[in-house]
Amino acid sequence: MRLPQSIYEAIPAIYVAAAFTCMLFIEEPFSLIPAFLLIVASWMVWRARKDHRNRQRVQQLRTNNERSS
């Protein structure tokens, strides 16, 4: 099952929003732990997508250069 593109692209922002919600509305000191984990997860998702897209772009450029040679 695939997510709609708009939801898929918004997942890191949703994680960050959830983290800030944890920090603001939960007054327990332990609320910082899941907030921190959500921020880390957001960064990891964003970084993995960026790396994957860069690899795809490089591979596509190499393929195009091989075809034109």
PQR file with spaces between the fields and no chain letter, atoms N, CA, C, O and H, PARSE charges and radii, in Angstrom:
ATOM       1  N    MET     1       0.838   -1.169    0.000 -0.4000 1.5000
ATOM       2  CA   MET     1       0.000    0.000    0.000 -0.0000 2.0000
ATOM       3  C    MET     1       0.891    1.243    0.000  0.5500 1.7000
ATOM       4  O    MET     1       1.832    1.348    0.787 -0.5500 1.4000
ATOM       5  N    ARG     2       0.587    2.152   -0.868 -0.4000 1.5000
ATOM       6  CA   ARG     2       1.350    3.394   -0.965 -0.0000 2.0000
ATOM       7  C    ARG     2       0.554    4.550   -0.390  0.5500 1.7000
ATOM       8  O    ARG     2      -0.669    4.611   -0.510 -0.5500 1.4000
ATOM       9  H    ARG     2      -0.178    2.067   -1.507  0.4000 1.0000
ATOM      10  N    LEU     3       1.268    5.452    0.228 -0.4000 1.5000
ATOM      11  CA   LEU     3       0.642    6.661    0.749 -0.0000 2.0000
ATOM      12  C    LEU     3       0.511    7.692   -0.367  0.5500 1.7000
ATOM      13  O    LEU     3       1.326    7.715   -1.290 -0.5500 1.4000
ATOM      14  H    LEU     3       2.262    5.403    0.325  0.4000 1.0000
ATOM      15  N    PRO     4      -0.500    8.536   -0.289 -0.5600 1.5000
ATOM      16  CA   PRO     4      -0.554    9.645   -1.247  0.2800 2.0000
ATOM      17  C    PRO     4       0.701   10.513   -1.127  0.5500 1.7000
ATOM      18  O    PRO     4       1.252   10.657   -0.036 -0.5500 1.4000
ATOM      19  N    GLN     5       1.145   11.080   -2.222 -0.4000 1.5000
ATOM      20  CA   GLN     5       2.388   11.851   -2.265 -0.0000 2.0000
ATOM      21  C    GLN     5       2.399   12.984   -1.237  0.5500 1.7000
ATOM      22  O    GLN     5       3.423   13.227   -0.598 -0.5500 1.4000
ATOM      23  H    GLN     5       0.697   10.963   -3.109  0.4000 1.0000
ATOM      24  N    SER     6       1.287   13.668   -1.075 -0.4000 1.5000
ATOM      25  CA   SER     6       1.253   14.795   -0.134 -0.0000 2.0000
ATOM      26  C    SER     6       1.481   14.332    1.307  0.5500 1.7000
ATOM      27  O    SER     6       2.170   15.009    2.070 -0.5500 1.4000
ATOM      28  H    SER     6       0.455   13.470   -1.594  0.4000 1.0000
ATOM      29  N    ILE     7       0.921   13.205    1.677 -0.4000 1.5000
ATOM      30  CA   ILE     7       1.123   12.675    3.032 -0.0000 2.0000
ATOM      31  C    ILE     7       2.548   12.155    3.181  0.5500 1.7000
ATOM      32  O    ILE     7       3.198   12.392    4.199 -0.5500 1.4000
ATOM      33  H    ILE     7       0.361   12.655    1.057  0.4000 1.0000
ATOM      34  N    TYR     8       3.027   11.452    2.170 -0.4000 1.5000
ATOM      35  CA   TYR     8       4.388   10.904    2.208 -0.0000 2.0000
ATOM      36  C    TYR     8       5.420   12.007    2.407  0.5500 1.7000
ATOM      37  O    TYR     8       6.340   11.856    3.211 -0.5500 1.4000
ATOM      38  H    TYR     8       2.499   11.260    1.343  0.4000 1.0000
ATOM      39  N    GLU     9       5.277   13.106    1.689 -0.4000 1.5000
ATOM      40  CA   GLU     9       6.236   14.201    1.800 -0.0000 2.0000
ATOM      41  C    GLU     9       6.109   14.951    3.116  0.5500 1.7000
ATOM      42  O    GLU     9       7.070   15.576    3.564 -0.5500 1.4000
ATOM      43  H    GLU     9       4.530   13.229    1.035  0.4000 1.0000
ATOM      44  N    ALA    10       4.941   14.898    3.740 -0.4000 1.5000
ATOM      45  CA   ALA    10       4.711   15.645    4.976 -0.0000 2.0000
ATOM      46  C    ALA    10       5.109   14.883    6.238  0.5500 1.7000
ATOM      47  O    ALA    10       5.081   15.455    7.327 -0.5500 1.4000
ATOM      48  H    ALA    10       4.161   14.390    3.375  0.4000 1.0000
ATOM      49  N    ILE    11       5.472   13.632    6.121 -0.4000 1.5000
ATOM      50  CA   ILE    11       5.760   12.819    7.307 -0.0000 2.0000
ATOM      51  C    ILE    11       6.835   13.429    8.217  0.5500 1.7000
ATOM      52  O    ILE    11       6.624   13.468    9.430 -0.5500 1.4000
ATOM      53  H    ILE    11       5.495   13.167    5.235  0.4000 1.0000
ATOM      54  N    PRO    12       7.971   13.906    7.702 -0.5600 1.5000
ATOM      55  CA   PRO    12       8.945   14.517    8.625  0.2800 2.0000
ATOM      56  C    PRO    12       8.370   15.724    9.376  0.5500 1.7000
ATOM      57  O    PRO    12       8.642   15.898   10.564 -0.5500 1.4000
ATOM      58  N    ALA    13       7.594   16.541    8.705 -0.4000 1.5000
ATOM      59  CA   ALA    13       6.984   17.703    9.369 -0.0000 2.0000
ATOM      60  C    ALA    13       5.960   17.256   10.409  0.5500 1.7000
ATOM      61  O    ALA    13       5.827   17.883   11.460 -0.5500 1.4000
ATOM      62  H    ALA    13       7.373   16.400    7.740  0.4000 1.0000
ATOM      63  N    ILE    14       5.246   16.186   10.123 -0.4000 1.5000
ATOM      64  CA   ILE    14       4.281   15.646   11.091 -0.0000 2.0000
ATOM      65  C    ILE    14       5.014   15.159   12.337  0.5500 1.7000
ATOM      66  O    ILE    14       4.545   15.371   13.456 -0.5500 1.4000
ATOM      67  H    ILE    14       5.355   15.677    9.269  0.4000 1.0000
ATOM      68  N    TYR    15       6.159   14.508   12.150 -0.4000 1.5000
ATOM      69  CA   TYR    15       6.953   14.050   13.291 -0.0000 2.0000
ATOM      70  C    TYR    15       7.408   15.234   14.148  0.5500 1.7000
ATOM      71  O    TYR    15       7.338   15.174   15.376 -0.5500 1.4000
ATOM      72  H    TYR    15       6.540   14.336   11.241  0.4000 1.0000
ATOM      73  N    VAL    16       7.868   16.291   13.515 -0.4000 1.5000
ATOM      74  CA   VAL    16       8.331   17.465   14.254 -0.0000 2.0000
ATOM      75  C    VAL    16       7.160   18.115   14.987  0.5500 1.7000
ATOM      76  O    VAL    16       7.301   18.521   16.140 -0.5500 1.4000
ATOM      77  H    VAL    16       7.926   16.340   12.518  0.4000 1.0000
ATOM      78  N    ALA    17       6.016   18.217   14.334 -0.4000 1.5000
ATOM      79  CA   ALA    17       4.832   18.789   14.984 -0.0000 2.0000
ATOM      80  C    ALA    17       4.423   17.945   16.197  0.5500 1.7000
ATOM      81  O    ALA    17       4.061   18.484   17.242 -0.5500 1.4000
ATOM      82  H    ALA    17       5.901   17.887   13.397  0.4000 1.0000
ATOM      83  N    ALA    18       4.483   16.644   16.051 -0.4000 1.5000
ATOM      84  CA   ALA    18       4.153   15.768   17.174 -0.0000 2.0000
ATOM      85  C    ALA    18       5.155   15.946   18.312  0.5500 1.7000
ATOM      86  O    ALA    18       4.781   15.903   19.484 -0.5500 1.4000
ATOM      87  H    ALA    18       4.778   16.205   15.201  0.4000 1.0000
ATOM      88  N    ALA    19       6.416   16.143   17.971 -0.4000 1.5000
ATOM      89  CA   ALA    19       7.447   16.355   18.999 -0.0000 2.0000
ATOM      90  C    ALA    19       7.168   17.630   19.782  0.5500 1.7000
ATOM      91  O    ALA    19       7.224   17.634   21.011 -0.5500 1.4000
ATOM      92  H    ALA    19       6.720   16.177   17.019  0.4000 1.0000
ATOM      93  N    PHE    20       6.869   18.713   19.070 -0.4000 1.5000
ATOM      94  CA   PHE    20       6.582   19.966   19.759 -0.0000 2.0000
ATOM      95  C    PHE    20       5.297   19.876   20.574  0.5500 1.7000
ATOM      96  O    PHE    20       5.183   20.498   21.630 -0.5500 1.4000
ATOM      97  H    PHE    20       6.824   18.710   18.071  0.4000 1.0000
ATOM      98  N    THR    21       4.337   19.106   20.088 -0.4000 1.5000
ATOM      99  CA   THR    21       3.113   18.890   20.858 -0.0000 2.0000
ATOM     100  C    THR    21       3.431   18.164   22.158  0.5500 1.7000
ATOM     101  O    THR    21       2.900   18.507   23.215 -0.5500 1.4000
ATOM     102  H    THR    21       4.429   18.601   19.230  0.4000 1.0000
ATOM     103  N    CYS    22       4.293   17.167   22.077 -0.4000 1.5000
ATOM     104  CA   CYS    22       4.710   16.458   23.302 -0.0000 2.0000
ATOM     105  C    CYS    22       5.359   17.411   24.292  0.5500 1.7000
ATOM     106  O    CYS    22       5.082   17.364   25.491 -0.5500 1.4000
ATOM     107  H    CYS    22       4.724   16.889   21.219  0.4000 1.0000
ATOM     108  N    MET    23       6.215   18.267   23.784 -0.4000 1.5000
ATOM     109  CA   MET    23       6.928   19.181   24.680 -0.0000 2.0000
ATOM     110  C    MET    23       6.002   20.234   25.294  0.5500 1.7000
ATOM     111  O    MET    23       6.182   20.617   26.450 -0.5500 1.4000
ATOM     112  H    MET    23       6.440   18.305   22.811  0.4000 1.0000
ATOM     113  N    LEU    24       5.026   20.697   24.534 -0.4000 1.5000
ATOM     114  CA   LEU    24       4.177   21.786   25.009 -0.0000 2.0000
ATOM     115  C    LEU    24       3.043   21.341   25.922  0.5500 1.7000
ATOM     116  O    LEU    24       2.750   22.003   26.917 -0.5500 1.4000
ATOM     117  H    LEU    24       4.881   20.385   23.595  0.4000 1.0000
ATOM     118  N    PHE    25       2.408   20.229   25.590 -0.4000 1.5000
ATOM     119  CA   PHE    25       1.178   19.868   26.282 -0.0000 2.0000
ATOM     120  C    PHE    25       1.328   18.789   27.341  0.5500 1.7000
ATOM     121  O    PHE    25       0.436   18.610   28.170 -0.5500 1.4000
ATOM     122  H    PHE    25       2.647   19.691   24.781  0.4000 1.0000
ATOM     123  N    ILE    26       2.423   18.079   27.328 -0.4000 1.5000
ATOM     124  CA   ILE    26       2.644   17.060   28.352 -0.0000 2.0000
ATOM     125  C    ILE    26       3.635   17.642   29.339  0.5500 1.7000
ATOM     126  O    ILE    26       4.781   17.930   28.994 -0.5500 1.4000
ATOM     127  H    ILE    26       3.148   18.224   26.655  0.4000 1.0000
ATOM     128  N    GLU    27       3.187   17.810   30.555 -0.4000 1.5000
ATOM     129  CA   GLU    27       4.007   18.504   31.547 -0.0000 2.0000
ATOM     130  C    GLU    27       4.954   17.580   32.308  0.5500 1.7000
ATOM     131  O    GLU    27       5.655   18.024   33.218 -0.5500 1.4000
ATOM     132  H    GLU    27       2.256   17.576   30.835  0.4000 1.0000
ATOM     133  N    GLU    28       4.979   16.347   31.957 -0.4000 1.5000
ATOM     134  CA   GLU    28       5.905   15.413   32.601 -0.0000 2.0000
ATOM     135  C    GLU    28       7.311   15.630   32.035  0.5500 1.7000
ATOM     136  O    GLU    28       7.463   15.914   30.847 -0.5500 1.4000
ATOM     137  H    GLU    28       4.409   15.986   31.218  0.4000 1.0000
ATOM     138  N    PRO    29       8.320   15.501   32.864 -0.5600 1.5000
ATOM     139  CA   PRO    29       9.685   15.676   32.358  0.2800 2.0000
ATOM     140  C    PRO    29      10.068   14.616   31.325  0.5500 1.7000
ATOM     141  O    PRO    29      10.922   14.852   30.471 -0.5500 1.4000
ATOM     142  N    PHE    30       9.438   13.463   31.408 -0.4000 1.5000
ATOM     143  CA   PHE    30       9.764   12.406   30.449 -0.0000 2.0000
ATOM     144  C    PHE    30       9.176   12.664   29.067  0.5500 1.7000
ATOM     145  O    PHE    30       9.451   11.903   28.139 -0.5500 1.4000
ATOM     146  H    PHE    30       8.743   13.271   32.101  0.4000 1.0000
ATOM     147  N    SER    31       8.375   13.714   28.904 -0.4000 1.5000
ATOM     148  CA   SER    31       7.828   14.030   27.587 -0.0000 2.0000
ATOM     149  C    SER    31       8.924   14.466   26.628  0.5500 1.7000
ATOM     150  O    SER    31       8.724   14.446   25.414 -0.5500 1.4000
ATOM     151  H    SER    31       8.151   14.332   29.658  0.4000 1.0000
ATOM     152  N    LEU    32      10.072   14.856   27.148 -0.4000 1.5000
ATOM     153  CA   LEU    32      11.171   15.260   26.281 -0.0000 2.0000
ATOM     154  C    LEU    32      11.791   14.067   25.564  0.5500 1.7000
ATOM     155  O    LEU    32      12.353   14.225   24.480 -0.5500 1.4000
ATOM     156  H    LEU    32      10.235   14.873   28.135  0.4000 1.0000
ATOM     157  N    ILE    33      11.697   12.894   26.145 -0.4000 1.5000
ATOM     158  CA   ILE    33      12.287   11.705   25.519 -0.0000 2.0000
ATOM     159  C    ILE    33      11.579   11.366   24.209  0.5500 1.7000
ATOM     160  O    ILE    33      12.251   11.256   23.183 -0.5500 1.4000
ATOM     161  H    ILE    33      11.240   12.767   27.025  0.4000 1.0000
ATOM     162  N    PRO    34      10.234   11.190   24.192 -0.5600 1.5000
ATOM     163  CA   PRO    34       9.603   10.911   22.911  0.2800 2.0000
ATOM     164  C    PRO    34       9.707   12.089   21.944  0.5500 1.7000
ATOM     165  O    PRO    34       9.767   11.890   20.731 -0.5500 1.4000
ATOM     166  N    ALA    35       9.728   13.306   22.469 -0.4000 1.5000
ATOM     167  CA   ALA    35       9.883   14.467   21.594 -0.0000 2.0000
ATOM     168  C    ALA    35      11.235   14.407   20.890  0.5500 1.7000
ATOM     169  O    ALA    35      11.321   14.619   19.681 -0.5500 1.4000
ATOM     170  H    ALA    35       9.679   13.467   23.455  0.4000 1.0000
ATOM     171  N    PHE    36      12.273   14.123   21.638 -0.4000 1.5000
ATOM     172  CA   PHE    36      13.599   14.012   21.045 -0.0000 2.0000
ATOM     173  C    PHE    36      13.650   12.877   20.021  0.5500 1.7000
ATOM     174  O    PHE    36      14.237   13.029   18.950 -0.5500 1.4000
ATOM     175  H    PHE    36      12.203   13.951   22.621  0.4000 1.0000
ATOM     176  N    LEU    37      13.039   11.748   20.350 -0.4000 1.5000
ATOM     177  CA   LEU    37      13.034   10.606   19.425 -0.0000 2.0000
ATOM     178  C    LEU    37      12.272   10.933   18.148  0.5500 1.7000
ATOM     179  O    LEU    37      12.673   10.506   17.065 -0.5500 1.4000
ATOM     180  H    LEU    37      12.563   11.624   21.220  0.4000 1.0000
ATOM     181  N    LEU    38      11.189   11.677   18.258 -0.4000 1.5000
ATOM     182  CA   LEU    38      10.442   12.075   17.063 -0.0000 2.0000
ATOM     183  C    LEU    38      11.263   13.023   16.179  0.5500 1.7000
ATOM     184  O    LEU    38      11.224   12.928   14.953 -0.5500 1.4000
ATOM     185  H    LEU    38      10.864   12.024   19.137  0.4000 1.0000
ATOM     186  N    ILE    39      11.992   13.918   16.804 -0.4000 1.5000
ATOM     187  CA   ILE    39      12.836   14.825   16.021 -0.0000 2.0000
ATOM     188  C    ILE    39      13.951   14.043   15.330  0.5500 1.7000
ATOM     189  O    ILE    39      14.264   14.313   14.171 -0.5500 1.4000
ATOM     190  H    ILE    39      12.024   13.995   17.800  0.4000 1.0000
ATOM     191  N    VAL    40      14.545   13.097   16.013 -0.4000 1.5000
ATOM     192  CA   VAL    40      15.585   12.260   15.409 -0.0000 2.0000
ATOM     193  C    VAL    40      15.002   11.441   14.258  0.5500 1.7000
ATOM     194  O    VAL    40      15.616   11.330   13.197 -0.5500 1.4000
ATOM     195  H    VAL    40      14.291   12.877   16.955  0.4000 1.0000
ATOM     196  N    ALA    41      13.816   10.869   14.469 -0.4000 1.5000
ATOM     197  CA   ALA    41      13.170   10.092   13.406 -0.0000 2.0000
ATOM     198  C    ALA    41      12.873   10.968   12.193  0.5500 1.7000
ATOM     199  O    ALA    41      13.039   10.535   11.053 -0.5500 1.4000
ATOM     200  H    ALA    41      13.317   10.959   15.331  0.4000 1.0000
ATOM     201  N    SER    42      12.437   12.189   12.440 -0.4000 1.5000
ATOM     202  CA   SER    42      12.164   13.115   11.343 -0.0000 2.0000
ATOM     203  C    SER    42      13.429   13.392   10.542  0.5500 1.7000
ATOM     204  O    SER    42      13.419   13.368    9.311 -0.5500 1.4000
ATOM     205  H    SER    42      12.302   12.541   13.367  0.4000 1.0000
ATOM     206  N    TRP    43      14.520   13.655   11.261 -0.4000 1.5000
ATOM     207  CA   TRP    43      15.782   13.920   10.586 -0.0000 2.0000
ATOM     208  C    TRP    43      16.240   12.702    9.785  0.5500 1.7000
ATOM     209  O    TRP    43      16.734   12.839    8.666 -0.5500 1.4000
ATOM     210  H    TRP    43      14.528   13.675   12.261  0.4000 1.0000
ATOM     211  N    MET    44      16.074   11.508   10.362 -0.4000 1.5000
ATOM     212  CA   MET    44      16.509   10.285    9.672 -0.0000 2.0000
ATOM     213  C    MET    44      15.699   10.051    8.400  0.5500 1.7000
ATOM     214  O    MET    44      16.259    9.677    7.370 -0.5500 1.4000
ATOM     215  H    MET    44      15.673   11.396   11.271  0.4000 1.0000
ATOM     216  N    VAL    45      14.393   10.268    8.465 -0.4000 1.5000
ATOM     217  CA   VAL    45      13.543   10.092    7.277 -0.0000 2.0000
ATOM     218  C    VAL    45      13.939   11.106    6.209  0.5500 1.7000
ATOM     219  O    VAL    45      14.090   10.754    5.039 -0.5500 1.4000
ATOM     220  H    VAL    45      13.938   10.572    9.302  0.4000 1.0000
ATOM     221  N    TRP    46      14.105   12.360    6.610 -0.4000 1.5000
ATOM     222  CA   TRP    46      14.476   13.404    5.657 -0.0000 2.0000
ATOM     223  C    TRP    46      15.823   13.079    5.007  0.5500 1.7000
ATOM     224  O    TRP    46      15.976   13.206    3.792 -0.5500 1.4000
ATOM     225  H    TRP    46      13.983   12.646    7.560  0.4000 1.0000
ATOM     226  N    ARG    47      16.795   12.663    5.816 -0.4000 1.5000
ATOM     227  CA   ARG    47      18.136   12.361    5.305 -0.0000 2.0000
ATOM     228  C    ARG    47      18.117   11.146    4.366  0.5500 1.7000
ATOM     229  O    ARG    47      18.768   11.156    3.322 -0.5500 1.4000
ATOM     230  H    ARG    47      16.671   12.560    6.803  0.4000 1.0000
ATOM     231  N    ALA    48      17.375   10.114    4.738 -0.4000 1.5000
ATOM     232  CA   ALA    48      17.306    8.920    3.893 -0.0000 2.0000
ATOM     233  C    ALA    48      16.675    9.256    2.536  0.5500 1.7000
ATOM     234  O    ALA    48      17.139    8.783    1.499 -0.5500 1.4000
ATOM     235  H    ALA    48      16.846   10.106    5.587  0.4000 1.0000
ATOM     236  N    ARG    49      15.635   10.059    2.547 -0.4000 1.5000
ATOM     237  CA   ARG    49      15.007   10.466    1.280 -0.0000 2.0000
ATOM     238  C    ARG    49      15.964   11.285    0.431  0.5500 1.7000
ATOM     239  O    ARG    49      16.065   11.082   -0.779 -0.5500 1.4000
ATOM     240  H    ARG    49      15.258   10.444    3.390  0.4000 1.0000
ATOM     241  N    LYS    50      16.667   12.212    1.075 -0.4000 1.5000
ATOM     242  CA   LYS    50      17.610   13.059    0.346 -0.0000 2.0000
ATOM     243  C    LYS    50      18.718   12.216   -0.282  0.5500 1.7000
ATOM     244  O    LYS    50      19.047   12.399   -1.455 -0.5500 1.4000
ATOM     245  H    LYS    50      16.585   12.376    2.058  0.4000 1.0000
ATOM     246  N    ASP    51      19.291   11.302    0.485 -0.4000 1.5000
ATOM     247  CA   ASP    51      20.347   10.435   -0.039 -0.0000 2.0000
ATOM     248  C    ASP    51      19.846    9.581   -1.189  0.5500 1.7000
ATOM     249  O    ASP    51      20.523    9.443   -2.208 -0.5500 1.4000
ATOM     250  H    ASP    51      19.024   11.153    1.438  0.4000 1.0000
ATOM     251  N    HIS    52      18.664    9.012   -1.028 -0.4000 1.5000
ATOM     252  CA   HIS    52      18.102    8.159   -2.077 -0.0000 2.0000
ATOM     253  C    HIS    52      17.853    8.958   -3.355  0.5500 1.7000
ATOM     254  O    HIS    52      18.160    8.490   -4.451 -0.5500 1.4000
ATOM     255  H    HIS    52      18.114    9.124   -0.200  0.4000 1.0000
ATOM     256  N    ARG    53      17.303   10.149   -3.216 -0.4000 1.5000
ATOM     257  CA   ARG    53      17.024   10.974   -4.403 -0.0000 2.0000
ATOM     258  C    ARG    53      18.318   11.412   -5.079  0.5500 1.7000
ATOM     259  O    ARG    53      18.379   11.483   -6.306 -0.5500 1.4000
ATOM     260  H    ARG    53      17.053   10.529   -2.326  0.4000 1.0000
ATOM     261  N    ASN    54      19.351   11.706   -4.294 -0.4000 1.5000
ATOM     262  CA   ASN    54      20.636   12.073   -4.889 -0.0000 2.0000
ATOM     263  C    ASN    54      21.240   10.899   -5.650  0.5500 1.7000
ATOM     264  O    ASN    54      21.767   11.078   -6.748 -0.5500 1.4000
ATOM     265  H    ASN    54      19.302   11.649   -3.297  0.4000 1.0000
ATOM     266  N    ARG    55      21.169    9.697   -5.076 -0.4000 1.5000
ATOM     267  CA   ARG    55      21.688    8.510   -5.778 -0.0000 2.0000
ATOM     268  C    ARG    55      20.937    8.271   -7.079  0.5500 1.7000
ATOM     269  O    ARG    55      21.541    7.944   -8.101 -0.5500 1.4000
ATOM     270  H    ARG    55      20.741    9.551   -4.184  0.4000 1.0000
ATOM     271  N    GLN    56      19.618    8.435   -7.040 -0.4000 1.5000
ATOM     272  CA   GLN    56      18.825    8.256   -8.257 -0.0000 2.0000
ATOM     273  C    GLN    56      19.227    9.273   -9.321  0.5500 1.7000
ATOM     274  O    GLN    56      19.347    8.936  -10.499 -0.5500 1.4000
ATOM     275  H    GLN    56      19.127    8.702   -6.211  0.4000 1.0000
ATOM     276  N    ARG    57      19.435   10.528   -8.897 -0.4000 1.5000
ATOM     277  CA   ARG    57      19.798   11.583   -9.837 -0.0000 2.0000
ATOM     278  C    ARG    57      21.160   11.284  -10.474  0.5500 1.7000
ATOM     279  O    ARG    57      21.324   11.442  -11.684 -0.5500 1.4000
ATOM     280  H    ARG    57      19.337   10.802   -7.941  0.4000 1.0000
ATOM     281  N    VAL    58      22.121   10.859   -9.678 -0.4000 1.5000
ATOM     282  CA   VAL    58      23.449   10.536  -10.198 -0.0000 2.0000
ATOM     283  C    VAL    58      23.362    9.355  -11.158  0.5500 1.7000
ATOM     284  O    VAL    58      23.977    9.371  -12.224 -0.5500 1.4000
ATOM     285  H    VAL    58      21.988   10.731   -8.695  0.4000 1.0000
ATOM     286  N    GLN    59      22.601    8.335  -10.782 -0.4000 1.5000
ATOM     287  CA   GLN    59      22.453    7.172  -11.644 -0.0000 2.0000
ATOM     288  C    GLN    59      21.789    7.553  -12.969  0.5500 1.7000
ATOM     289  O    GLN    59      22.182    7.062  -14.027 -0.5500 1.4000
ATOM     290  H    GLN    59      22.102    8.322   -9.916  0.4000 1.0000
ATOM     291  N    GLN    60      20.800    8.415  -12.909 -0.4000 1.5000
ATOM     292  CA   GLN    60      20.125    8.841  -14.131 -0.0000 2.0000
ATOM     293  C    GLN    60      21.069    9.647  -15.018  0.5500 1.7000
ATOM     294  O    GLN    60      21.052    9.489  -16.238 -0.5500 1.4000
ATOM     295  H    GLN    60      20.480    8.814  -12.049  0.4000 1.0000
ATOM     296  N    LEU    61      21.890   10.506  -14.420 -0.4000 1.5000
ATOM     297  CA   LEU    61      22.860   11.265  -15.203 -0.0000 2.0000
ATOM     298  C    LEU    61      23.881   10.351  -15.862  0.5500 1.7000
ATOM     299  O    LEU    61      24.247   10.561  -17.018 -0.5500 1.4000
ATOM     300  H    LEU    61      21.903   10.634  -13.429  0.4000 1.0000
ATOM     301  N    ARG    62      24.346    9.335  -15.133 -0.4000 1.5000
ATOM     302  CA   ARG    62      25.295    8.386  -15.722 -0.0000 2.0000
ATOM     303  C    ARG    62      24.661    7.628  -16.876  0.5500 1.7000
ATOM     304  O    ARG    62      25.301    7.418  -17.907 -0.5500 1.4000
ATOM     305  H    ARG    62      24.049    9.164  -14.193  0.4000 1.0000
ATOM     306  N    THR    63      23.428    7.222  -16.716 -0.4000 1.5000
ATOM     307  CA   THR    63      22.726    6.495  -17.774 -0.0000 2.0000
ATOM     308  C    THR    63      22.572    7.380  -18.999  0.5500 1.7000
ATOM     309  O    THR    63      22.779    6.926  -20.124 -0.5500 1.4000
ATOM     310  H    THR    63      22.908    7.392  -15.878  0.4000 1.0000
ATOM     311  N    ASN    64      22.213    8.634  -18.790 -0.4000 1.5000
ATOM     312  CA   ASN    64      22.053    9.563  -19.916 -0.0000 2.0000
ATOM     313  C    ASN    64      23.379    9.831  -20.600  0.5500 1.7000
ATOM     314  O    ASN    64      23.419    9.942  -21.826 -0.5500 1.4000
ATOM     315  H    ASN    64      22.045    9.003  -17.875  0.4000 1.0000
ATOM     316  N    ASN    65      24.476    9.941  -19.843 -0.4000 1.5000
ATOM     317  CA   ASN    65      25.792   10.165  -20.432 -0.0000 2.0000
ATOM     318  C    ASN    65      26.259    8.953  -21.237  0.5500 1.7000
ATOM     319  O    ASN    65      26.883    9.112  -22.286 -0.5500 1.4000
ATOM     320  H    ASN    65      24.444    9.852  -18.848  0.4000 1.0000
ATOM     321  N    GLU    66      25.962    7.740  -20.756 -0.4000 1.5000
ATOM     322  CA   GLU    66      26.342    6.530  -21.481 -0.0000 2.0000
ATOM     323  C    GLU    66      25.576    6.416  -22.787  0.5500 1.7000
ATOM     324  O    GLU    66      26.133    5.965  -23.788 -0.5500 1.4000
ATOM     325  H    GLU    66      25.455    7.611  -19.904  0.4000 1.0000
ATOM     326  N    ARG    67      24.337    6.805  -22.798 -0.4000 1.5000
ATOM     327  CA   ARG    67      23.529    6.735  -24.012 -0.0000 2.0000
ATOM     328  C    ARG    67      24.006    7.757  -25.044  0.5500 1.7000
ATOM     329  O    ARG    67      23.983    7.480  -26.243 -0.5500 1.4000
ATOM     330  H    ARG    67      23.885    7.171  -21.985  0.4000 1.0000
ATOM     331  N    SER    68      24.434    8.926  -24.592 -0.4000 1.5000
ATOM     332  CA   SER    68      24.852    9.965  -25.524 -0.0000 2.0000
ATOM     333  C    SER    68      26.264    9.739  -26.049  0.5500 1.7000
ATOM     334  O    SER    68      26.654   10.356  -27.041 -0.5500 1.4000
ATOM     335  H    SER    68      24.453    9.151  -23.618  0.4000 1.0000
ATOM     336  N    SER    69      27.039    8.864  -25.403 -0.4000 1.5000
ATOM     337  CA   SER    69      28.430    8.627  -25.841 -0.0000 2.0000
ATOM     338  C    SER    69      28.500    7.692  -27.012  0.5500 1.7000
ATOM     339  O    SER    69      29.590    7.392  -27.498 -0.5500 1.4000
ATOM     340  H    SER    69      26.721    8.363  -24.598  0.4000 1.0000
